[in-house]
Amino acid sequence: MSTNGLAISLSEQRVEINRLMREKYGWADAFIALMFGREEAIPLRLDPR
């Protein structure tokens, strides 16, 4: 099964998204951030079409 969609950049919401991820996932989110960093990450919203 395949679907078409549109990826929308949410760069302006990066700080808020990172905060929500920390609240939800706790130590696991901190570990992933330590391993991969987030300074250059681009949050995306995927909208199916």
FITIPA-495083 format. One line per 4 residues: number of its first residue (from 1); their letters; for each residue y, z, x of N, C-alpha, C. Coordinates in nm, 4 decimals. Each point is the difference from the previous one (the first is absolute). Layout:
# FITIPA-495083
NUM) a) Y:Z:X:Y:Z:X:Y:Z:X | ...
END
This chain:
# FITIPA-495083
1) mstn) -0.1170:0.0000:0.0841:0.1170:0.0000:-0.0841:0.1231:0.0000:0.0885 | 0.0936:-0.0828:-0.0305:0.1261:-0.0003:0.0740:0.1150:0.0045:-0.0994 | 0.1095:0.0530:0.0472:0.1196:0.0057:-0.0838:0.1185:-0.0440:0.0826 | 0.1013:-0.0449:-0.0666:0.1250:-0.0339:0.0662:0.0966:0.1143:-0.0196
5) glai) 0.0864:0.0173:0.0959:0.0970:0.1068:-0.0114:0.1202:-0.0245:0.0878 | 0.0927:0.0893:-0.0096:0.1233:-0.0074:0.0758:0.0178:0.1315:0.0747 | 0.0218:-0.0068:0.1314:0.0254:0.1197:0.0812:0.1510:0.0190:0.0106 | 0.0466:0.1167:-0.0408:0.1430:0.0303:0.0008:0.0252:0.1121:0.0996
9) slse) 0.0893:-0.0248:0.0956:0.0329:0.0995:0.1021:0.0810:0.1136:-0.0618 | -0.0366:0.1225:0.0377:0.0715:0.1192:-0.0468:0.0574:0.0768:0.1194 | 0.0503:-0.0724:0.0989:0.0487:0.0629:0.1233:0.1016:0.1100:-0.0263 | 0.0849:-0.0186:-0.0996:0.1033:0.0994:-0.0280:-0.0583:0.1292:-0.0560
13) qrve) -0.1261:-0.0002:-0.0399:-0.0642:0.1188:-0.0554:-0.0986:0.0634:0.0971 | 0.0002:-0.0424:0.1260:-0.0970:0.0471:0.1000:-0.0011:0.1520:0.0129 | 0.1161:0.0630:0.0108:0.0067:0.1452:0.0201:-0.0627:0.0733:-0.1188 | 0.0335:-0.0422:-0.1197:-0.0540:0.0649:-0.1202:-0.1511:-0.0222:-0.0109
17) inrl) -0.0470:-0.1195:0.0277:-0.1432:-0.0288:-0.0055:-0.0757:0.0852:0.1020 | 0.0531:0.0103:0.1216:-0.0648:0.0834:0.1015:-0.0052:0.1461:-0.0433 | 0.1061:0.0486:-0.0624:0.0021:0.1390:-0.0491:-0.1082:0.0205:-0.1065 | -0.0102:-0.0942:-0.0930:-0.1008:0.0111:-0.1052:-0.1416:-0.0054:0.0568
21) mrek) -0.0223:-0.0841:0.0999:-0.1318:-0.0070:0.0637:-0.0335:0.1326:0.0683 | 0.0981:0.0607:0.0695:-0.0233:0.1305:0.0645:-0.0365:0.1053:-0.1027 | 0.0721:0.0019:-0.1134:-0.0287:0.0983:-0.1047:-0.1398:-0.0194:-0.0578 | -0.0385:-0.1239:-0.0232:-0.1281:-0.0274:-0.0647:-0.1188:0.0186:0.0930
25) ygwa) 0.0108:-0.0478:0.1263:-0.1160:-0.0046:0.0887:0.0014:0.1040:0.1114 | 0.1104:0.0729:0.0172:0.0055:0.1113:0.0943:-0.0387:-0.0356:0.1424 | -0.0978:0.0754:0.0552:-0.0367:-0.0162:0.1412:-0.0534:-0.1405:0.0290 | -0.0675:-0.0625:-0.0967:-0.0540:-0.1339:0.0233:0.1123:-0.1002:0.0219
29) dafi) 0.1074:0.0133:-0.0752:0.1147:-0.0890:0.0171:0.0658:0.0240:0.1355 | 0.0110:0.1255:0.0400:0.0584:0.0316:0.1314:-0.0849:-0.0599:0.1121 | -0.1312:0.0039:-0.0150:-0.0890:-0.0564:0.1008:0.0184:-0.1514:0.0109 | 0.0039:-0.0687:-0.1127:0.0198:-0.1454:0.0005:0.1364:-0.0346:0.0599
33) almf) 0.1022:0.0754:-0.0340:0.1342:-0.0241:0.0557:0.0000:0.0188:0.1511 | -0.0738:0.0991:0.0471:-0.0094:0.0246:0.1438:-0.0709:-0.1155:0.0703 | -0.1056:-0.0512:-0.0598:-0.0783:-0.1080:0.0609:0.0727:-0.1342:-0.0018 | 0.0686:-0.0304:-0.1097:0.0549:-0.1342:-0.0181:0.1519:-0.0051:-0.0099
37) gree) 0.0647:0.1118:-0.0221:0.1454:0.0001:-0.0138:0.0443:-0.0662:-0.1292 | 0.1245:0.0215:-0.0332:0.0532:-0.0591:-0.1231:0.1397:-0.0558:0.0201 | 0.0502:0.0062:0.1213:0.1377:-0.0422:0.0257:0.0243:-0.1458:-0.0386 | -0.1008:-0.0835:0.0181:0.0165:-0.1421:-0.0286:-0.0821:-0.0452:-0.1206
41) aipl) -0.0587:0.0939:-0.0704:-0.0808:-0.0348:-0.1182:0.0906:-0.0528:-0.1104 | -0.0497:-0.0970:-0.0723:0.0740:-0.0572:-0.1123:-0.0787:0.0290:-0.1272 | 0.0507:0.0916:-0.0838:-0.0701:0.0277:-0.1262:0.0094:-0.1214:-0.0909 | -0.1093:-0.0294:-0.0704:-0.0051:-0.1135:-0.0912:-0.0459:0.0442:-0.1362
45) rldp) 0.0517:-0.0666:-0.1017:-0.0522:0.0132:-0.1357:-0.0657:-0.1329:-0.0309 | -0.1230:0.0037:-0.0505:-0.0718:-0.1215:-0.0360:0.0037:-0.0176:-0.1505 | 0.0623:-0.1084:-0.0442:0.0093:-0.0301:-0.1420:-0.0939:-0.1152:-0.0332 | -0.1017:0.0239:-0.0821:-0.0899:-0.1086:-0.0383:0.0738:-0.1033:-0.0851
49) r) -0.0393:-0.1226:0.0152:0.0609:-0.1103:-0.0772:-0.1057:-0.0728:-0.0768
END
